[in-house]
Amino acid sequence: MKRLPTFSQFRHHLFQGLPGPQSSQKSPGTGWHGTSIVAWLMVPMLMMVINVSMFGVALPTIRSTFHIQADVTAWLVTAYMLPFVVFMPLYGRLADELGKQHLFLIGLGIFLVGTLIVLVAADLGLLILGRAIQGIGSSGINPLCIAIISDFIPIEQRGKALATWNSVGPMSAMAAPILGGFMIDHLGWRTIFWPVLLVGLIAVVAVRHRIPAIQPHHNQPGFLQAFDWGGVVLLSLATTMFVFYLSSRPITGVAPLRDWRLLTITLLFFGAFIVWERRQAVPFVTLDMFANKTFSRTSICAGIRMFTMSGIGFLIPLYLTDIHGLSAASTGFMLMLHAVSLLVSMRFGGHLADRLNSRWPITTGLLVQALLMLFIGWLPGTVLLPWVMVGLVGHGLGAGLSLAAMHRSSLSKIPQAQSGAAAGLYSMIRFTGTVLGTALGGVLLQQGLDQAVLPAEAYQVVFWCIAGVALLGVVIGWGMNE
């Protein structure tokens, strides 16, 4: 009988091919290894993923607990994702000036405060507040991890390194939904935040003692006083107002996509932001970055990928509960299948990105996502669960194939001195897709249910709309030249 690999053998396989000590980046008396940095950066990523994964499984239970509709339920996710997205460029921009490790620790501290609030929240308002604080704290994880890896790993090995770092997402998402479902069914939905809190504390230790404190590239005196806080405020307000417009009923009582006051305010804020940034000597967002077609196209494709992923993270738990009557634990098992397929294709996508033009794994992955969302939408409400499993597994394979290629391509032509700012902007655009996908998904689903459409038909329309957006991403990605 063939013996199972030991932990050491598994670790060697996972990190094989990544660089050793980087002579250009050393702390006093210590040589930092690329493999060690990638490994320790997986801990805060693990914290973020189990938080999102377990909460997704809990959505149907929380919806029933507070007796809320689909578009309001979407705000439980949006309350986290909106500040998560808005603060990403801020973390990235400040990291270039103040140091990535320091910003990382501040963000983790904020996240832990938000987690404690969620644990003791007695009403919906306090729960949403805690989720928002969690989002503020965790928004720095993605851009700072990508920037740190880009600082230490050479470009020809970066795709593999980013794929390895990202692999903790699907690996933890294989166990988190099942564990979360069991805890929800037997211990209550609030208990899912105890594992999040524990891993968060470990992440603080990992970042403090295992991630090198790289000296800032500029480190100018009085930087915080001269920082472009006006740009931060205008971009935050513009993004927030746009999401309010998409899902306005819980905010103003007006039907979604019909409150023209919110749309007008959104356009005014975006216009003011662009005018303001062009007048700043050191802007919060360097708009010239968008002249780099590789960066801009990759960022848009990454946002579309996450828009499509929101169909899994937000809609599938509700779909499995409403259409197939699954328990939280069974829903967690179904989501685990998606995570397994993500892991299977993610590292392969990283290898392809290092060997081929990034356009191929990006466009292929988006095309597979689009086709599988169409497939899930085509399934009738009476279909057997194995067919739903086929859709989830196929979608995960496509989503995993493109991820590392997107991370690699986004910063491939960005100077190292701007890596933090670029990673923050890229991550913001990327996760804006989740915010928009969740908000629109909740709105479209509730509209379908309000129009006396059968629940299965309402879900089908939403899945088809998401698939159409993914096909647009294929067209945009095809024009890349990296």
Secondary structure by P-SEA (a helix, b strand, c coil): ccccccaaaaaaaacccccccccccccccbbbbaaaaaaaaaaaaaaaaaaaaaaaaaaaaaaaaacccaaaaaaaaaaaaaaaaaaaaaaaaaaacccaaaaaaaaaaaaaaaaaaaaacccaaaaaaaaaaaaaaacaaaaaaaaaaaacccccaaaaaaaaaaaaaaaaaacaaaaaaaaaacccccccaaaaaaaaaaaaaaaacccccccccccccccccccaaaaaaaaaaaaaaaaaaaccccccccccccaaaaaaaaaaaaaaaaaaaaaccccccccccccaaaaaaaaaaaaaaaaaaaaaaccaaaaaaacccccaaaaaaaaaaaaaaaaacaaaaaaaaacccaaaaaaaaaaaaaaaaaaaaaccccccaaaaaaaaaaaaaaaaacaaaaaaaacccccccaaaaaaaaaaaaaaaaaaaaaaaaaaaaaaaaaacccaaaaaaaaaaaaaaaaaaaaaaaaaccc
